[in-house]
Amino acid sequence: MKPEVLEALKKYLFQLADDELIMGHRNSEWTGIGPILEEDIAFASMAQDEIGHAQAFYLLLTELGEQEPDFLAFFRKYNEFRCCHLVEYPIGEYDFSLTRHLFYDVQEMLRLKWLAQNSQYEPLKNLASKLIREEKYHYMHAVTWFQQLTNGSEEAKIRMQNAVNFSYPLAMSLFEPASYHEILVKEGMVPAEKDLEKLWIAELQGIIEKTPIKLPEVSEPNKYYGGRNGYHSEHLEPLIKEMSEVFMIDPYAKW
Amino acid sequence: MQSGDMMITKENILEYLEAVKDPEIPVISLVDLGVISDIQIFDNEIIVELTPTFAGCPAIEYMRKNVEEVLQEKGFNVKAVINYNKVWSSDFISEKGLQKLQEFGLAKPSKTDEDLLKTFKNVECPKCHSKNTQLLNPFGPTLCRAIHHCHDCKETFEQFKTV
């Protein structure tokens, strides 16, 4: 592999892994406080899947000469992360977490599908085929609950519409184009973010059609850009600190 | 590799590995679960490859060590490795394995289908074998289990997830 391709590929793998790790960490925060027991279990279970997926992506990086997964997850500074702003925001109320879950997982499903079918980087193609089988459950969970709640009481509708109005512009950060994408797109390793965004909007419209929800106009699509290049919202730094707290007490402890 | 005067075959190793059970479902062996995805026998080393059921399965490292221990006890120089890049599917569980799951009280996974919702319908209750059942939660107490309810015997039961 050409050195410039390798360098770009590593950045992309960090992007995938970091999105999963931070999303997983946020979802794990519902453990013990879910609105009903079933949802408590669902969010905890999805968190475990996502953190497992992050580990698998970090492992691809280890195979390319980077450090071990635990090191990559816990030892980097917050501005070395490449996650998008959408996953960084605190869990807020359940309406926000559920809407974010829908936006995020529809995106992930489409991205993994593309990688599993088309990626010219074999290890990523294989891993995507494996993960997609688990992601189907997340997708189904998100769509089912979103459609249930938005077709529920007046209060539910208002809450969900507000959550959509807040989360939709934020979700544009999932598709932030970065310079390292270009060479990878040319090599046929990853999808172009613009193309993925179009697929995502179409898929989302299909889901939202069955609800009274309206997607808002986005006046500034790049408002929440920056994550792919290490520029994050104010929420990431404290999250990383909290996430690494136990590990940092004794990084060499044997578990 | 040899054991005494015998040439060791993959079949021998698989037989020994029957002793390694899934720590979360201790009645089913890793062989029947379809987790043992490759065995390579060299002159002085055996390499066993495991493919995790779910990428985030916390039991996989425990299983890997267990594979090494069981074969080391038999006197082999063995290395067990985890391959995250291979796809595992619940379709890989053997007939014997499916039987064991049911005896353990878990409903069998359905055959995989593009339409995930279809795989959740009318799952057979492991207690009374009725198919008058309903999915309660696609997520359960471990990553690989979903929760259903049986309308006939009124039991709530877990199913090994279809993936």
Interface residues (C-beta under 8 A of the other chain):
Chain A: E38 I41 A42 A44 S45 M46 Q48 D49 E50 I51 G52 H53 Q55 A56 L59 P123 N126 L127 S129 K130 L131 R133 E134 K136 Y137 M140 H141
Chain B: F54 A55 G56 C57 P58 Y84 N85 K86 V87 W88 S89 L116 L117 L136 N137 P138 F139 G140 P141 L143 K161 V163
